[in-house]
Amino acid sequence: MKAINKCNVWAIMLVAVMSIGLVSCSKDDDNGLDSPIAQKVIGTWYASDTSINRYCTVTFYSDGTGDLYSEYQGKYRKSDAEMTGEFTWSCSGNKIKTYGQYVYIDYSDGTVDTDYDPEVDYVYNESNSTLTGGRYSGLVYTKR
């Protein structure tokens, strides 16, 4: 009788441990995209720095991907440089982390640079619904 009880206890413990393991491996938990902050971040954000004629748009999609477009307008307000990129993103608290590939084109001298898998951080400010950080420090993004 004691042997049967020990087997039952071991079976119950094994099922419990495996259940915990399955729950903790959920993909949604790893990237935080179901969090309230992440849900507020999903969409297109815009920032500009008119003192240097830089404009930037970043879009966060609900599937954890996104894209970026940035333009620098030099003398006579014609585009002298632009950056485009695609990334994946995650959310932890009010911090947004992106990892992606970016291409930078400088039209004034014809150079093209690529930047693969850089980590870029944004911070969501709940009090005024803005994002700060990103590829260019000092920019404040508002949702469009």
C-alpha positions as a Markdown table, in Angstrom:
| # | Residue | x | y | z |
|---|---|---|---|---|
| 1 | Met | 0.0 | 0.0 | 0.0 |
| 2 | Lys | 2.8 | 2.4 | 0.8 |
| 3 | Ala | 4.5 | 1.7 | -2.6 |
| 4 | Ile | 1.3 | 2.8 | -4.4 |
| 5 | Asn | 1.0 | 6.0 | -2.4 |
| 6 | Lys | 4.6 | 6.9 | -3.2 |
| 7 | Cys | 4.0 | 6.3 | -6.9 |
| 8 | Asn | 0.9 | 8.5 | -6.8 |
| 9 | Val | 2.8 | 11.3 | -5.1 |
| 10 | Trp | 5.7 | 11.1 | -7.6 |
| 11 | Ala | 3.3 | 11.1 | -10.5 |
| 12 | Ile | 1.5 | 14.2 | -9.1 |
| 13 | Met | 4.8 | 16.0 | -8.5 |
| 14 | Leu | 6.0 | 15.2 | -12.0 |
| 15 | Val | 2.8 | 16.5 | -13.6 |
| 16 | Ala | 3.0 | 19.7 | -11.5 |
| 17 | Val | 6.7 | 20.4 | -12.4 |
| 18 | Met | 6.0 | 19.8 | -16.1 |
| 19 | Ser | 3.0 | 22.2 | -16.0 |
| 20 | Ile | 5.0 | 24.9 | -14.5 |
| 21 | Gly | 7.7 | 24.5 | -17.1 |
| 22 | Leu | 5.1 | 24.7 | -19.9 |
| 23 | Val | 3.6 | 27.9 | -18.5 |
| 24 | Ser | 6.9 | 29.6 | -18.0 |
| 25 | Cys | 7.9 | 29.0 | -21.7 |
| 26 | Ser | 5.2 | 31.1 | -23.2 |
| 27 | Lys | 6.6 | 33.3 | -26.0 |
| 28 | Asp | 4.3 | 36.2 | -25.1 |
| 29 | Asp | 5.8 | 36.4 | -21.6 |
| 30 | Asp | 9.3 | 36.7 | -23.0 |
| 31 | Asn | 8.8 | 39.8 | -25.1 |
| 32 | Gly | 6.2 | 41.7 | -23.0 |
| 33 | Leu | 4.0 | 42.5 | -26.0 |
| 34 | Asp | 0.8 | 41.8 | -24.0 |
| 35 | Ser | 1.6 | 44.4 | -21.3 |
| 36 | Pro | -0.5 | 47.5 | -21.0 |
| 37 | Ile | 2.5 | 49.7 | -22.0 |
| 38 | Ala | 3.3 | 47.6 | -25.1 |
| 39 | Gln | -0.3 | 48.0 | -26.2 |
| 40 | Lys | 0.0 | 51.8 | -25.9 |
| 41 | Val | 3.3 | 51.8 | -27.9 |
| 42 | Ile | 1.9 | 49.8 | -30.9 |
| 43 | Gly | 1.5 | 52.3 | -33.8 |
| 44 | Thr | 3.4 | 55.0 | -35.6 |
| 45 | Trp | 5.4 | 57.6 | -33.7 |
| 46 | Tyr | 6.9 | 60.8 | -35.1 |
| 47 | Ala | 9.7 | 63.1 | -33.8 |
| 48 | Ser | 11.6 | 66.1 | -35.3 |
| 49 | Asp | 14.5 | 68.3 | -34.4 |
| 50 | Thr | 13.9 | 71.4 | -36.5 |
| 51 | Ser | 17.2 | 73.0 | -35.3 |
| 52 | Ile | 19.1 | 70.5 | -37.4 |
| 53 | Asn | 16.2 | 69.5 | -39.8 |
| 54 | Arg | 16.0 | 65.9 | -38.7 |
| 55 | Tyr | 12.7 | 64.0 | -38.9 |
| 56 | Cys | 12.1 | 60.5 | -37.8 |
| 57 | Thr | 9.2 | 58.0 | -37.9 |
| 58 | Val | 9.2 | 54.7 | -36.0 |
| 59 | Thr | 6.4 | 52.1 | -36.2 |
| 60 | Phe | 5.8 | 49.3 | -33.7 |
| 61 | Tyr | 3.6 | 46.4 | -34.9 |
| 62 | Ser | 1.6 | 44.1 | -32.6 |
| 63 | Asp | 3.6 | 41.0 | -33.9 |
| 64 | Gly | 6.8 | 42.3 | -32.4 |
| 65 | Thr | 8.3 | 43.8 | -35.6 |
| 66 | Gly | 8.7 | 47.4 | -36.6 |
| 67 | Asp | 10.3 | 49.8 | -39.0 |
| 68 | Leu | 12.1 | 53.2 | -38.9 |
| 69 | Tyr | 12.5 | 56.0 | -41.4 |
| 70 | Ser | 14.7 | 59.0 | -40.7 |
| 71 | Glu | 15.5 | 62.0 | -42.9 |
| 72 | Tyr | 18.0 | 64.7 | -42.5 |
| 73 | Gln | 17.4 | 67.8 | -44.6 |
| 74 | Gly | 20.5 | 69.8 | -45.1 |
| 75 | Lys | 21.1 | 73.1 | -46.8 |
| 76 | Tyr | 18.1 | 74.3 | -48.8 |
| 77 | Arg | 15.9 | 71.7 | -47.0 |
| 78 | Lys | 16.7 | 69.0 | -49.5 |
| 79 | Ser | 17.3 | 65.5 | -48.2 |
| 80 | Asp | 21.0 | 65.0 | -47.7 |
| 81 | Ala | 20.7 | 61.7 | -45.7 |
| 82 | Glu | 18.2 | 59.1 | -44.8 |
| 83 | Met | 18.1 | 56.0 | -42.7 |
| 84 | Thr | 15.7 | 53.1 | -43.1 |
| 85 | Gly | 15.4 | 49.9 | -41.0 |
| 86 | Glu | 13.4 | 47.0 | -39.8 |
| 87 | Phe | 13.6 | 45.6 | -36.3 |
| 88 | Thr | 12.0 | 43.3 | -33.7 |
| 89 | Trp | 11.0 | 44.8 | -30.3 |
| 90 | Ser | 10.2 | 43.8 | -26.8 |
| 91 | Cys | 8.8 | 45.6 | -23.8 |
| 92 | Ser | 9.8 | 45.4 | -20.1 |
| 93 | Gly | 8.0 | 47.9 | -17.9 |
| 94 | Asn | 8.2 | 51.3 | -19.7 |
| 95 | Lys | 11.4 | 50.3 | -21.6 |
| 96 | Ile | 11.2 | 49.3 | -25.2 |
| 97 | Lys | 14.2 | 47.5 | -26.8 |
| 98 | Thr | 14.6 | 47.1 | -30.5 |
| 99 | Tyr | 17.1 | 44.9 | -32.5 |
| 100 | Gly | 17.4 | 45.4 | -36.2 |
| 101 | Gln | 19.1 | 46.2 | -39.4 |
| 102 | Tyr | 19.5 | 49.7 | -40.7 |
| 103 | Val | 20.8 | 51.3 | -43.9 |
| 104 | Tyr | 22.1 | 54.9 | -43.8 |
| 105 | Ile | 22.6 | 56.8 | -47.1 |
| 106 | Asp | 24.4 | 60.1 | -47.2 |
| 107 | Tyr | 23.4 | 61.8 | -50.5 |
| 108 | Ser | 25.9 | 64.6 | -50.1 |
| 109 | Asp | 28.9 | 62.2 | -50.5 |
| 110 | Gly | 27.3 | 59.0 | -51.8 |
| 111 | Thr | 28.3 | 56.8 | -48.8 |
| 112 | Val | 26.1 | 53.9 | -47.8 |
| 113 | Asp | 26.5 | 52.3 | -44.3 |
| 114 | Thr | 24.7 | 49.3 | -42.8 |
| 115 | Asp | 24.2 | 48.6 | -39.2 |
| 116 | Tyr | 23.1 | 45.1 | -38.2 |
| 117 | Asp | 21.5 | 44.0 | -35.0 |
| 118 | Pro | 22.2 | 47.2 | -32.9 |
| 119 | Glu | 20.2 | 47.4 | -29.7 |
| 120 | Val | 18.2 | 50.6 | -29.5 |
| 121 | Asp | 16.3 | 51.7 | -26.4 |
| 122 | Tyr | 13.2 | 53.8 | -26.1 |
| 123 | Val | 11.4 | 54.9 | -22.9 |
| 124 | Tyr | 7.6 | 55.3 | -22.7 |
| 125 | Asn | 6.5 | 58.3 | -20.5 |
| 126 | Glu | 3.0 | 57.5 | -19.3 |
| 127 | Ser | 2.4 | 61.0 | -17.9 |
| 128 | Asn | 2.5 | 62.7 | -21.4 |
| 129 | Ser | 2.2 | 59.6 | -23.7 |
| 130 | Thr | 5.6 | 60.2 | -25.4 |
| 131 | Leu | 8.6 | 58.1 | -26.3 |
| 132 | Thr | 12.2 | 59.2 | -25.8 |
| 133 | Gly | 15.4 | 57.7 | -26.9 |
| 134 | Gly | 15.9 | 55.8 | -30.1 |
| 135 | Arg | 18.6 | 56.2 | -32.7 |
| 136 | Tyr | 18.9 | 59.9 | -32.0 |
| 137 | Ser | 19.2 | 61.1 | -28.4 |
| 138 | Gly | 17.1 | 64.0 | -27.4 |
| 139 | Leu | 14.2 | 63.3 | -29.7 |
| 140 | Val | 10.7 | 63.1 | -28.2 |
| 141 | Tyr | 8.2 | 61.0 | -30.2 |
| 142 | Thr | 4.5 | 61.5 | -30.3 |
| 143 | Lys | 2.0 | 59.0 | -31.6 |
| 144 | Arg | 0.3 | 59.7 | -34.9 |
